[in-house]
Amino acid sequence: MKRIFFTLSFVSVLAVTSCKEAASSKINVANVEVAVERDAAAKKVPVMEFDKVEHDFGTIEQNAPQETIFTFKNTGEGPLIITDATSSCGCTVPEYPKNTPILPGETGEMLVKFNGAGQNQITKTINVVTNTSKGNETLRIKAFITPKGAGPVGPVK
């Protein structure tokens, strides 16, 4: 019993005396400054605002190539980067400034080409992957496609 008491007493004294050094003295001030700057920069997120998110080509003839431009502006506080833009099918091709920083206040353009494939009313989507807080934006194009040589026939309402 004395042995157990002596051992516990020794461990207690050892634990109390080994924690003399203050934890705050172990902090590297340079690392704290770097962390503060990193956290402040992480809060500066870009915001992508488009002039339009949908474009209607109206009535077009089948296989008649079309294109439109979606203009966007970075209204956030950090550089905007578009890492990818894909369409819902191979008949629609987006062209964009890939991995090129768009600084706050600057504008950019995304050219969308559509080859006019399909029939009747069509809607295609373009998914834009960015470094914004949302992570992606969705654009749409639509058209009413008439058979080649059929003339200006519009959608039935």
N, C-alpha and C positions, 0 to 999 in steps of 0.2 A: 504494500500500500504506500509506504514511504517512497519507494522507487517510482511509482506512477505519479505521485504528487510532485516529486523532484523533477521528473521529466516534463510534466505539464508546466511547471513553473519556469523551467529553463526555456521551453518553446515560447511561452508568453513573453518573457523578457527579450528573447531574440527577436520576436516579431515586432515588439514596440520599438526597440532600438534600431532596427534595420530600416524603418520607415521615416527616419529623421529628415532625409533630403526632400525638399518641397518639389512637387510635381511640376510646378510652374517654372522652376529653374531648368528643366529639361527641354523646354520648348525652344525651337530654333526660330528666331524672329524673321529671318529671311524666308523660311517656308510659309509662315503666316502671311506675309506680304504677298507672296506669289499666289496663295490660295484666295486671298481677298480679291486680287486682280482677276483671277480666273473666274471666280463666282460673279463678279460684276460684268465681265464680258459675256458670260453665259446668259445673263438676263437681257442682253441686247439682241433681241430676236428680230429677224426680218419679217415683214408682212407683205404679201403679194396681192396687189389689187389690180384686177383686169378692167379694161374699158367696157368689155362685154364678156359673158361666159357662154353665150350661144349665138350662132350665126345661121340664118336661114337663107339658103341660096335661091329659094323660091322654086319655080318650075324650070327644070332644065331637061335637055335632051340626053338620052342614055349615052354613056361613054364620053360625054363632053367634059373635059377637065375643068376643074374649078379650083380657086384658091381664095383664102381670106387671111387677114392678119389680126391676131389678138395682141393688143398692146397692153403691157402691164407696167406697174410702177412699184418700187420698193418703198412702202410708207413706214417701214419699221426702223429700228435703230441699228441693226446689224447687216452685214453683206448678205444678199440673197444669192443662193446657188441652186440652179436647176440641175439635178443629177440625171433625170430621165424623163422622157415623155413618150408615151405609147398610145396607140389608138386601138379601138375595139376590132378593127379588121385591117387587112393589108391594103385596102383601097384608099385609106386615109393616112397621110404621112406628115407628121409634124417636124418642122425645122426650128431649132432653138439654140440659144447660146449655152451649150453644154459645159458645165463646170467652170463657167466664167462668172466671177463675182459681180453682182449688180449692187452698187453701193446705195446706202439710204438716200432717197430723193431721186435716184436715177430711174430711167425707163428702159424697157426692152421690148422686143417683138418676138412673137412666135408665128411663123408662117405655117399654115395648114393647107396641104394640097389634097384634093379629093378627085379621083379619076372618073366620077360619074357612074360608077357601076351600080347595078340594082334596078329595081322597078318600083313604081308607086312611091309612097311616103317612106323615107328612110331617115334614121337618126343614128349618128355615129358619135362616140365619146372619145375624148383624149384625156388620159390621166397624166398629170404633171407632178412629178416627184421633186420636192424641194426641201430645204432646210428650215422651213417655217415651223411654227408650233403645231400647225395642223398636219404637216408632213406631205400633203398632196392637195392638188386642186383638180377639178373636173370641168372640162370644156365640152361643148356639144356643137355639132353642125347638123343641119337637116336640109332636106330638099324633097321635092316631088319630082320623080324621074319618069319622063314619058318615053315610049319606044322611039327609036331613031326614025325620023321622017314622019312622025305622027302629028306634028304641029303643036301649037301651044294649048295643050289640054291641061287644065289645072286639077287639083284634088277635088273630089266630090264632097260637098258639104251637106 
